[in-house]
Amino acid sequence: MEDGLNAKVLEALDKVMVISTTDLQGNITYVNDLFCELTGYSREELIGKPHNIVRHPDVPKSVYKDLWQTIKEGKTWSGAFPNVGKGGALYVVDTTIQPVRDRDGKIVEYISIRRVINDLMADFEQLESSKEYYDQYYGN
């Protein structure tokens, strides 16, 4: 029964989260359908390529330096930043990257689970705009 539940949880997660795995050098070894749909790349175009294929050029290198240092130490990294899909489509993701270990505890790959937060960012910008309008006309 537990295996059936795990399979259902994984199936549900796969439908709402952008999931990928990479080898220790950051080359993509797996992407789910949602990853392909979001980025516009086919699975064949992604497997074996560096994960930075979707890197947005405005994200500071220090973010990626921290990310890699954290996961290489065996810790989980979390953060939000923009990515770019095929053809330049921009999307913002809240990301968690977790090292995957073998039975001996050695890190063998990394799994990345991302939630698209474009709508949240738009809502936040609208809220900020409304606050500025209110402050301008009604003072604080």
Secondary structure as UniProt FT lines:
FT   HELIX           2..16
FT   STRAND          18..22
FT   TURN            24..25
FT   STRAND          27..31
FT   HELIX           33..39
FT   HELIX           43..46
FT   TURN            47..48
FT   HELIX           51..54
FT   TURN            57..58
FT   HELIX           61..72
FT   TURN            73..74
FT   STRAND          77..84
FT   HELIX           86..88
FT   STRAND          90..101
FT   TURN            103..104
FT   STRAND          107..116
FT   HELIX           118..138
//
